[in-house]
């Protein structure tokens, strides 16, 4: 998708800044000379260290580690200079892998270890490092390679272009946009937990969307849904809402994780939800009424209740959660409630010494089958 207006450009810029701030690897797809590198490196003006690497100029050992013989005759994988500078920096930083699509498959594979494990040879990078890559589409790349599915699936994919409206204005004023980055976000953990509940509820209704490997090579080189990218989508959606990002930036982020079609389906499903607050249900469990809700929505409600109890567990809240599950089972059947009850009765979730509400009897067959039937 080509960005044609200033508003669209700012939405993409916002999405990139959220990925960098949330430390989720992002890959910018765009034609040469449209400002991808300049925007990423603009973070240096905000105190970030930016290490830019034109990946095709390196060897796999520059990412996996350089073999060095030590004094005792053993071999150690020594980290290259770029990784040492990132490790020594006391603050946030970006490892920018430029021209990523011109790197050979062996180089792309070697770059996965820093991306996923923050490991370069024997050196562990700090978690304050964010990873950004830039690539040209195959039809304009110089000696480009398609991304293998395991490589592509580790990135959020965002289309990048520089519209004339932005270029013309900045050419005259000299005031070029910089990457928006965010400090620590209040309530991010709670927002992320809530978004993960929504993802679990959607996948409960659309299990086929949990993992969908595209059939063609070019599609496998872009965004597609897997458990990893659903986790990315939840984290980034929560971050976007926490910093007050636009709805369009949030859509770009979700689509960049799981693909356009799946993202539209997920966001449409979210838009149709009108769910009660889990804390309100736990405060007045006897007045909870979920009659008329579809089974997938009931599942989301109860997963939210479970998350609330795990965050702040007391015997009363635990017992009320069990009663809410029993009430849901009476309204729509036990299927949406069984997964939550199974977690509630497990050791570590069930408070020590708490009495089990009698209402749990409705789940006895399912709990017995799983070997989780609790004693009173």
C-alpha positions as CSV (number, residue, x, y, z in Angstrom):
1,X,0.0,0.0,0.0
2,X,1.5,3.3,-1.1
3,X,1.3,6.2,1.5
4,X,-0.2,9.2,-0.4
5,X,-1.1,11.8,2.2
6,X,0.6,13.4,5.2
7,X,-2.0,11.9,7.5
8,X,-1.2,8.4,6.2
9,X,2.5,9.1,6.5
10,X,2.2,10.2,10.1
11,X,0.2,7.1,11.0
12,X,2.9,4.8,9.6
13,X,5.5,6.9,11.5
14,X,3.5,6.5,14.7
15,X,3.3,2.7,14.1
16,X,7.1,2.5,13.7
17,X,7.7,4.5,16.8
18,X,5.4,2.2,18.8
19,X,7.2,-0.9,17.6
20,X,10.6,0.6,18.5
21,X,9.3,1.7,21.9
22,X,7.7,-1.6,22.6
23,X,10.8,-3.4,21.4
24,X,9.0,-5.5,18.8
25,X,11.1,-6.1,15.7
26,X,9.7,-4.1,12.7
27,X,10.6,-4.3,9.0
28,X,9.9,-1.3,6.7
29,X,9.2,-2.1,3.1
30,X,9.7,0.7,0.6
31,X,11.4,1.9,-2.5
32,X,15.0,3.2,-2.3
33,X,15.6,6.8,-1.3
34,X,12.3,7.5,0.5
35,X,13.7,8.3,3.9
36,X,13.5,5.0,5.8
37,X,17.1,5.2,7.1
38,X,16.9,8.9,7.9
39,X,13.8,8.4,10.0
40,X,15.2,5.5,12.0
41,X,18.5,7.4,12.6
42,X,16.5,10.4,13.8
43,X,16.0,8.6,17.1
44,X,19.6,9.6,17.8
45,X,18.5,13.1,18.3
46,X,16.3,11.9,21.2
47,X,19.2,10.2,23.0
48,X,19.0,6.8,21.4
49,X,22.1,5.0,20.2
50,X,21.4,3.9,16.6
51,X,23.8,1.2,15.1
52,X,23.1,1.0,11.3
53,X,24.3,-2.0,9.4
54,X,24.0,-2.6,5.7
55,X,23.4,-6.3,6.2
56,X,24.6,-7.4,2.8
57,X,28.1,-6.0,3.6
58,X,28.5,-8.4,6.5
59,X,29.1,-12.1,7.0
60,X,27.0,-14.6,9.0
61,X,29.7,-14.6,11.7
62,X,29.1,-10.8,12.2
63,X,25.7,-11.9,13.7
64,X,26.4,-15.4,15.1
65,X,29.8,-14.4,16.5
66,X,33.4,-14.4,15.3
67,X,35.3,-17.6,16.2
68,X,38.4,-16.7,18.3
69,X,40.9,-19.1,19.8
70,X,41.4,-18.4,23.5
71,X,44.5,-18.9,25.6
72,X,43.5,-22.4,26.7
73,X,43.0,-23.5,23.2
74,X,39.2,-23.4,23.2
75,X,37.1,-21.4,20.7
76,X,34.9,-18.6,21.8
77,X,32.4,-16.7,19.6
78,X,33.4,-13.1,20.0
79,X,30.9,-10.4,19.4
80,X,31.6,-7.8,16.7
81,X,32.1,-4.1,17.4
82,X,28.5,-3.0,16.6
83,X,27.2,-5.5,19.2
84,X,29.7,-4.4,21.8
85,X,28.7,-0.7,21.4
86,X,25.0,-1.6,21.9
87,X,25.9,-3.7,25.0
88,X,27.9,-0.9,26.5
89,X,25.3,1.9,25.9
90,X,23.5,2.9,29.1
91,X,20.1,3.7,27.6
92,X,17.8,2.8,24.8
93,X,19.2,1.9,21.4
94,X,18.3,0.6,18.0
95,X,20.0,-2.1,15.9
96,X,19.1,-1.1,12.4
97,X,19.5,-3.8,9.7
98,X,19.4,-1.8,6.4
99,X,19.0,-3.4,2.9
100,X,17.7,-6.6,4.6
101,X,16.2,-8.1,1.5
102,X,19.6,-8.0,-0.3
103,X,21.1,-10.2,2.4
104,X,21.6,-13.8,1.5
105,X,19.4,-16.4,3.2
106,X,22.4,-17.5,5.3
107,X,22.8,-13.9,6.5
108,X,19.1,-13.5,7.2
109,X,19.2,-16.7,9.2
110,X,22.2,-15.6,11.2
111,X,20.4,-12.3,12.1
112,X,17.6,-14.3,13.8
113,X,19.6,-15.0,16.9
114,X,20.0,-11.4,17.9
115,X,16.4,-10.7,17.0
116,X,14.9,-13.5,19.1
117,X,17.5,-14.2,21.8
118,X,19.4,-10.8,22.1
119,X,22.5,-12.9,21.6
120,X,25.5,-12.1,19.4
121,X,28.2,-14.8,19.9
122,X,28.9,-15.0,23.6
123,X,27.6,-11.5,24.2
124,X,24.0,-10.9,25.4
125,X,22.5,-7.6,24.4
126,X,20.5,-5.6,26.9
127,X,16.7,-5.7,26.5
128,X,16.8,-2.0,25.9
129,X,17.8,-2.7,22.3
130,X,15.1,-2.4,19.6
131,X,15.5,-4.0,16.2
132,X,14.4,-2.3,13.0
133,X,15.1,-3.5,9.5
134,X,14.5,-1.9,6.1
135,X,14.0,-3.7,2.8
136,X,13.1,-2.9,-0.8
137,X,10.3,-4.9,-2.5
138,X,11.6,-7.7,-4.7
139,X,10.7,-5.8,-7.9
140,X,13.0,-2.9,-7.1
141,X,15.6,-4.6,-4.9
142,X,19.2,-4.9,-6.2
143,X,19.9,-8.7,-6.3
144,X,17.2,-9.2,-3.7
145,X,16.0,-12.3,-2.0
146,X,12.6,-13.3,-0.8
147,X,12.4,-13.6,3.0
148,X,12.0,-17.1,4.3
149,X,8.9,-17.6,6.4
150,X,10.7,-18.1,9.7
151,X,12.5,-14.8,9.2
152,X,9.5,-12.8,8.0
153,X,7.5,-14.1,11.0
154,X,9.8,-12.4,13.4
155,X,8.9,-9.0,12.2
156,X,6.1,-6.6,12.1
157,X,5.7,-5.5,8.4
158,X,4.9,-1.9,7.6
159,X,4.8,-0.4,4.1
160,X,6.7,2.8,3.8
161,X,6.7,5.6,1.2
162,X,7.3,9.4,1.2
163,X,4.3,11.3,-0.1
164,X,4.9,14.5,-2.2
165,X,3.0,16.5,0.4
166,X,5.6,15.7,3.1
167,X,8.6,15.8,0.8
168,X,7.7,19.2,-0.7
169,X,7.0,20.8,2.6
170,X,10.2,19.5,4.3
171,X,12.3,20.3,1.3
172,X,11.4,24.0,1.7
173,X,11.4,24.2,5.5
174,X,14.2,21.7,6.3
175,X,12.2,20.4,9.1
176,X,12.0,16.6,8.5
177,X,9.8,14.4,10.6
178,X,11.6,12.4,13.4
179,X,10.7,9.1,14.8
180,X,8.2,9.4,17.7
181,X,9.4,7.3,20.6
182,X,7.8,6.8,24.0
183,X,9.0,6.4,27.5
184,X,7.7,3.9,30.0
185,X,3.9,3.6,29.7
186,X,1.6,3.6,32.7
187,X,-0.7,0.6,33.0
188,X,0.8,-1.1,30.1
189,X,0.9,-4.5,31.8
190,X,-2.8,-4.4,32.6
191,X,-3.7,-3.2,29.1
192,X,-1.6,-6.0,27.5
193,X,-3.2,-8.6,29.7
194,X,-6.7,-7.4,28.6
195,X,-5.6,-7.4,24.9
196,X,-4.3,-11.0,25.3
197,X,-7.7,-12.0,26.6
198,X,-9.3,-10.5,23.5
199,X,-6.9,-12.4,21.2
200,X,-7.7,-15.6,23.1
201,X,-11.4,-15.0,22.7
202,X,-11.1,-14.3,19.0
203,X,-9.0,-17.4,18.4
204,X,-11.5,-19.5,20.4
205,X,-14.1,-18.4,17.8
206,X,-11.8,-18.6,14.8
207,X,-9.3,-21.3,15.6
208,X,-8.3,-21.6,12.0
209,X,-6.6,-18.2,12.3
210,X,-4.1,-19.3,15.0
211,X,-1.5,-20.2,12.5
212,X,-1.8,-19.8,8.7
213,X,1.3,-20.3,6.6
214,X,0.8,-18.7,3.2
215,X,1.0,-20.8,0.1
216,X,3.2,-18.6,-2.1
217,X,6.8,-17.5,-1.5
218,X,6.1,-13.8,-1.7
219,X,3.2,-14.0,0.8
220,X,5.4,-16.1,3.2
221,X,7.9,-13.2,3.1
222,X,5.3,-10.8,4.7
223,X,2.9,-10.8,7.6
224,X,0.9,-13.9,8.5
225,X,-0.7,-15.2,11.7
226,X,1.2,-17.5,14.1
227,X,1.2,-17.7,17.9
228,X,4.2,-15.4,17.9
229,X,2.7,-12.7,15.7
230,X,-0.6,-12.8,17.7
231,X,1.5,-12.1,20.8
232,X,3.1,-9.2,18.9
233,X,-0.4,-7.9,17.8
234,X,-1.7,-7.9,21.4
235,X,1.4,-6.2,22.8
236,X,1.4,-3.5,20.1
237,X,-2.4,-2.9,20.2
238,X,-2.2,-2.4,24.0
239,X,0.8,-0.1,23.6
240,X,-1.0,1.9,20.9
241,X,-4.1,2.4,23.1
242,X,-1.9,3.3,26.1
243,X,-0.2,6.1,24.3
244,X,-3.4,7.4,22.6
245,X,-2.3,6.4,19.1
246,X,-4.8,6.7,16.3
247,X,-7.1,3.9,15.4
248,X,-5.5,3.7,11.9
249,X,-2.0,3.3,13.5
250,X,-3.4,0.5,15.6
251,X,-4.9,-1.2,12.5
252,X,-1.5,-0.9,10.7
253,X,0.2,-2.6,13.6
254,X,-2.2,-5.5,13.8
255,X,-2.2,-5.9,10.0
256,X,1.6,-5.8,10.1
257,X,1.7,-8.7,12.6
258,X,-1.0,-11.1,11.2
259,X,-1.8,-9.8,7.7
260,X,-4.4,-7.5,6.4
261,X,-7.3,-9.9,6.0
262,X,-6.9,-11.5,9.4
263,X,-6.5,-8.1,11.0
264,X,-9.7,-6.8,9.5
265,X,-11.6,-9.8,10.8
266,X,-10.1,-9.4,14.3
267,X,-10.8,-5.7,14.5
268,X,-14.3,-6.1,13.2
269,X,-14.9,-8.8,15.9
270,X,-13.5,-6.5,18.5
271,X,-15.8,-3.7,17.3
272,X,-18.9,-5.9,17.8
273,X,-18.0,-6.7,21.5
274,X,-19.8,-4.9,24.3
275,X,-18.6,-6.7,27.4
276,X,-19.0,-6.0,31.1
277,X,-16.0,-5.0,33.2
278,X,-14.5,-8.1,35.0
279,X,-13.9,-6.1,38.2
280,X,-17.6,-5.1,38.2
281,X,-18.6,-8.7,37.9
282,X,-16.3,-9.8,40.7
283,X,-17.6,-7.0,42.9
284,X,-21.3,-8.1,42.5
285,X,-21.2,-11.7,41.2
286,X,-24.8,-12.4,42.3
287,X,-26.1,-9.7,40.0
288,X,-24.0,-10.7,37.0
289,X,-26.2,-11.3,33.9
290,X,-24.6,-12.6,30.7
291,X,-27.8,-14.0,29.3
292,X,-28.0,-13.6,25.6
293,X,-24.2,-13.3,25.0
294,X,-22.7,-15.5,22.3
295,X,-20.4,-18.3,23.6
296,X,-17.3,-16.6,22.2
297,X,-18.2,-13.4,24.1
298,X,-18.8,-15.4,27.3
299,X,-15.4,-17.0,26.9
300,X,-13.8,-13.5,26.7
301,X,-15.7,-12.3,29.7
302,X,-14.6,-15.2,31.8
303,X,-11.0,-15.0,30.6
304,X,-11.1,-11.4,31.7
305,X,-12.3,-12.5,35.1
306,X,-9.5,-15.1,35.3
307,X,-6.9,-12.4,34.5
308,X,-8.3,-10.1,37.2
309,X,-8.2,-12.9,39.8
310,X,-4.6,-13.9,38.8
311,X,-3.5,-10.2,39.1
312,X,-5.1,-9.9,42.6
313,X,-6.0,-13.2,44.2
314,X,-8.0,-13.5,47.4
315,X,-10.1,-16.4,48.6
316,X,-13.3,-14.4,48.1
317,X,-12.4,-13.3,44.6
318,X,-11.4,-16.8,43.6
319,X,-14.7,-18.2,44.9
320,X,-16.7,-15.5,43.1
321,X,-14.9,-16.3,39.9
322,X,-16.0,-20.0,40.2
323,X,-19.5,-18.9,40.8
324,X,-19.5,-16.6,37.8
325,X,-18.3,-19.6,35.7
326,X,-21.1,-21.7,37.0
327,X,-23.6,-18.9,36.2
328,X,-22.3,-18.7,32.7
329,X,-22.6,-22.5,32.3
330,X,-26.3,-22.2,33.3
331,X,-26.8,-19.5,30.8
332,X,-25.0,-20.7,27.7
333,X,-23.5,-24.1,28.5
334,X,-20.3,-25.2,30.1
335,X,-18.0,-25.1,27.1
336,X,-17.0,-21.4,27.3
337,X,-16.5,-21.8,31.1
338,X,-14.6,-25.1,31.4
339,X,-11.1,-23.7,30.3
340,X,-11.3,-21.0,33.0
341,X,-12.5,-23.3,35.7
342,X,-9.6,-25.7,34.9
343,X,-7.1,-22.9,35.5
344,X,-8.9,-21.7,38.6
345,X,-8.7,-25.1,40.4
346,X,-5.0,-25.7,39.6
347,X,-2.4,-25.4,42.3
348,X,-0.9,-22.0,42.4
349,X,-4.1,-20.3,41.2
350,X,-6.5,-21.7,43.8
351,X,-5.6,-20.0,47.2
352,X,-4.4,-22.3,49.9
353,X,-7.2,-23.6,52.2
354,X,-10.1,-22.0,50.4
355,X,-13.4,-23.8,50.3
356,X,-14.7,-24.8,46.9
357,X,-18.1,-23.3,46.2
358,X,-20.8,-25.9,45.7
359,X,-21.7,-24.4,42.3
360,X,-18.5,-26.1,40.9
361,X,-20.4,-29.4,40.7
362,X,-21.7,-28.5,37.3
363,X,-18.1,-28.9,36.0
364,X,-17.4,-32.2,37.9
365,X,-17.4,-34.5,34.8
366,X,-15.0,-32.2,32.8
367,X,-12.7,-31.6,35.8
368,X,-12.6,-35.3,36.6
369,X,-11.7,-36.1,33.0
370,X,-8.7,-33.7,33.3
371,X,-7.7,-35.1,36.7
372,X,-8.5,-31.7,38.3
373,X,-11.5,-32.4,40.4
374,X,-10.8,-30.5,43.7
375,X,-11.5,-31.7,47.2
376,X,-13.7,-29.6,49.4
